[in-house]
Amino acid sequence: MKILLVEDNQLKREKVKEFIQKKWNFEVHEALSYNSAIAQARKCKFDFIVLDMSMPTFDRTINDMGGRFRTFGGKEIATKLKKFGILPPFVVVTGYSEFKDDSGKLDLVQVGDLLGRIGGEFKGIIPFESSNAGWQEALTTVIEESKID
């Protein structure tokens, strides 16, 4: 099974990847930004995507902060992949309880409503706290309910 993990935070990315590989031994590919996620999804067919919501446009380097920050980058990725006809089931795993942009702020319920409009591929939002294993239980439920082998 191929999973695309889109996460710019190294600690969170490592924890999620380690959990997935330990629990299911799935093949996990990583993307650190909006552009790298789109490129990987167009290049390789994934069975499931674990998305962060907020991320830079490009992968960060020592000399570059990754371009424009995308508050709703995860939603933008899902929307674009849906348009291309290559959106597999996906879940959002986020450390934020609300998201702010120029139009105001949205809580997790409101963001979930927006993502739900994309279609049945959206499997939910999971709050992430590195010191709490609740996200692992929630991710297990989502993946198992999505019938991913």
C-alpha positions in Angstrom: 0.0 0.0 0.0 1.3 3.4 -0.9 0.7 6.4 1.3 1.6 10.0 0.6 2.4 11.9 3.8 2.4 15.7 3.2 3.9 17.4 6.2 6.4 20.3 6.5 7.1 19.8 10.2 10.0 17.3 10.6 9.0 16.0 14.1 5.4 15.5 13.2 6.3 13.9 9.8 8.7 11.5 11.5 6.1 10.5 14.2 3.3 9.9 11.7 5.6 8.0 9.2 7.0 5.8 12.0 3.5 5.0 13.3 2.2 4.1 9.8 5.2 1.9 9.0 5.2 0.2 12.4 1.4 -0.4 12.4 0.9 -1.5 8.8 4.3 -1.6 7.1 2.9 0.6 4.3 5.2 2.3 1.8 5.2 5.9 2.9 6.3 8.7 0.5 6.9 12.2 1.9 6.2 15.6 0.6 7.2 18.8 2.5 5.2 21.4 0.6 2.3 22.1 -1.7 4.3 21.8 -4.9 6.2 18.6 -4.0 2.9 17.0 -3.0 1.2 17.8 -6.3 4.3 16.6 -8.2 4.5 13.3 -6.3 0.8 12.6 -6.7 1.0 13.2 -10.4 4.0 10.9 -10.8 2.9 8.0 -8.6 -0.6 6.5 -7.8 -1.2 6.6 -4.0 -3.8 4.6 -2.2 -4.2 7.1 0.7 -3.0 10.6 1.6 -2.2 12.0 5.1 -2.3 15.8 4.7 -1.2 18.6 6.8 -3.4 21.7 6.3 -0.9 24.6 6.4 2.4 24.5 4.5 4.8 26.4 2.3 4.5 26.4 -1.4 7.9 25.0 -2.0 10.2 22.7 0.1 12.1 24.8 2.6 15.9 24.9 2.4 18.6 26.5 4.5 18.5 29.5 2.2 14.8 29.6 1.2 11.7 29.6 3.5 9.5 27.9 0.9 7.8 30.8 -0.8 4.2 31.8 0.0 2.8 30.1 3.1 -0.5 28.4 2.3 -2.9 28.4 5.3 -5.2 26.0 3.5 -2.6 24.2 1.4 -4.0 20.8 2.3 -7.4 21.8 0.9 -5.8 23.2 -2.2 -3.9 20.0 -2.8 -7.0 17.9 -2.4 -9.0 20.2 -4.7 -6.3 20.1 -7.4 -5.9 16.3 -7.2 -9.7 15.9 -7.5 -9.6 18.1 -10.6 -6.9 15.9 -12.1 -9.0 12.8 -11.2 -6.2 11.3 -9.0 -7.5 12.0 -5.5 -7.4 8.9 -3.3 -9.0 8.8 0.2 -7.4 11.4 2.5 -7.3 12.6 6.0 -6.0 15.8 7.5 -3.7 15.6 10.5 -3.1 19.0 12.1 -1.7 20.5 15.2 -3.8 23.6 14.8 -7.3 24.1 16.3 -8.1 27.0 13.9 -6.8 28.5 10.7 -6.6 32.2 9.9 -6.2 33.9 6.5 -7.2 37.2 5.0 -10.9 36.2 5.0 -11.0 35.4 8.7 -10.6 32.3 10.8 -12.1 28.9 10.7 -12.2 26.2 13.4 -11.7 22.4 12.7 -15.5 21.9 12.2 -15.6 24.6 9.6 -12.5 23.3 7.8 -14.0 19.8 7.9 -17.2 21.2 6.2 -15.1 22.8 3.5 -13.2 19.6 2.9 -16.3 17.5 2.9 -17.5 19.4 -0.2 -14.6 17.9 -2.1 -16.3 14.5 -1.9 -16.3 11.1 -0.3 -12.5 10.9 -0.5 -12.3 13.1 2.6 -12.1 10.9 5.7 -11.9 13.5 8.5 -9.6 15.8 10.5 -7.4 14.4 13.2 -6.0 16.8 15.9 -2.3 16.0 16.4 -0.5 16.4 19.8 2.9 14.7 20.0 2.5 14.0 23.7 -0.9 12.3 23.2 -1.6 9.0 21.4 -5.2 10.0 20.5 -4.1 10.9 17.0 -2.8 7.3 16.5 -6.1 5.8 17.5 -8.0 8.2 15.2 -5.7 7.5 12.3 -6.0 3.8 12.8 -9.8 4.0 12.7 -9.7 6.2 9.6 -7.3 3.9 7.7 -9.1 0.7 8.7 -12.5 2.2 7.9 -11.2 3.2 4.5 -10.5 -0.5 3.8 -6.8 0.0 3.1 -4.9 -3.2 3.1 
